Amino acid sequence: MQVSIEASEGLNRQLKVIIPSADYKKARRKEFVMISKNRKFPGFRPGHVPANIVEREYSAEINERTLSTVINNSVLDAIRESKISNVEFDSVPVVGNITFNGTDHDLVYTLEIEVKPEVNLEKDLASIDIEKV
């Protein structure tokens, strides 16, 4: 997984996340196996359904579930890998601009997160005049 950081307006940051096609294929295979074992197909024993039938019937669902799983699992890893230390975890990261052109290409998406403001306390406090009321 590759992560690049771009500054947005204010306290927002955009992370561009690239997930290799091999990782996507691995997750898709896992979803495929789970569906083929847990769904009932007339005329077949559970878990013994030909792959082409499962693919034909559930291809859209497998793709949707795989995409959702891969993105959800990679969000926290992307934040950790970007080494942004002041991430605001109270707000939910927003995923946008998903680019995916089939299983032979990498999955690319942008993640928008909000960071906490940086406070610099390196100023010499002895030079500040304070009035007591």
N, C-alpha and C positions, 0 to 999 in steps of 0.2 A: 504494500500500500504506500502510495506517495501522497504527501500533503504539502500544499503551498499556501501561504498566508497572504491575504490582501487586506489593507486597511479600508474600512468603509467610513461613512460619516459618523461622527460622534464616537460612541463606545462600541460600535459594532465591528466585527471582523468577519471576513469571508474566507473560509477554508475551501480550497479546491482539492477534492479527494479523488484519487485514481486507484481503482481496485483492479488488479490484473485479471485477465479472462480465466486463468487457471483456477483462481479462488472462486470465481463465479460458477465455473463448471463443476467444481467439487461440491458447492452448496446446492446446485441444481440436481446433481446426482443423488444427494442425500434426500431432497424433497421427493424426487422421483421414486426412490426406493420406499419411502414412507407411504406415499400414496398407493403404490402398487401392492403393498402388504396389507394396508388397512381398508381398502375399498373392495366392495363385492362386485364381481363381474359374473353375469349369468353364464353358466357353462364351464367355469374355471374354478379351481380350488384357490383359496386365498393364498396370495404370494406366488402363484404359478401362472400369472397372466402374461402373455407375450408383450414385449416392450412396445411394439408398434401400436397395439391397441390402447395401452395406457397413454402413450404419447398423443394419439389421435383424440382420445376422449378428454384428457386433462392437461393438455399442453399449455393453455392460457392460464389455468390455475397454478400450475407448477411454476411458470415464469413469474407470475405475480407474487406468489409466496416466496420464491427465491430472491427476487429483487427486494422485497420488504425485509426479509431476514438479513441479507447481506448488508443493506444500508443500516438497519438498526444495530447490528453487531459492530459495525465499523465506526459509528459516530463517536463513542467514547475513546476508542483507540486513536482516531484522528485528532481529537482534542489533546490527548496525552502526547502523541507524536509531535504535535506542533509546538509543544513546550510553552504554551501560554499558561502562566501561573495564576492569573487573576480572573479566571472564568467565572461568570455569574451562573451558578447552577440552579438558581431559583426559576430562571426562565428556560423554556424548552427550546433547544436548537431547531432552527427552521431549515429544512432541506428543500432546495430548489434547483432548477436547471439540471435535470437528470438527462445524461446523454448515454445511450446504450444502443449499439447497432448489431445486436446478435451476440452469440456466445463466443465468436472468434475475436471480438474486440473488447477492449478494456471498458469498464464501467466508470463513468466520470460524473461526479455530482458536486454541487457547491453547498456548503453548510454555513449558515449565518448564525453567529453566536454573539452574545453581549458580554463584554468584559467589565470588571469593576474598575473604577477610576484609580489611577496611580497617585499615591500621596507621597510627596517628597518631604521628609522632615530633617533634611541635612542642613537647614538654615541655622545659623548660630542664634540660639534663643537668648543669650546674654545681651545681645545688642537691641533687643526689643523692649520698648518702654511700656509698662503696664500700669494703669491707674487703678487704684483701689477705691471703690465707691463707698 
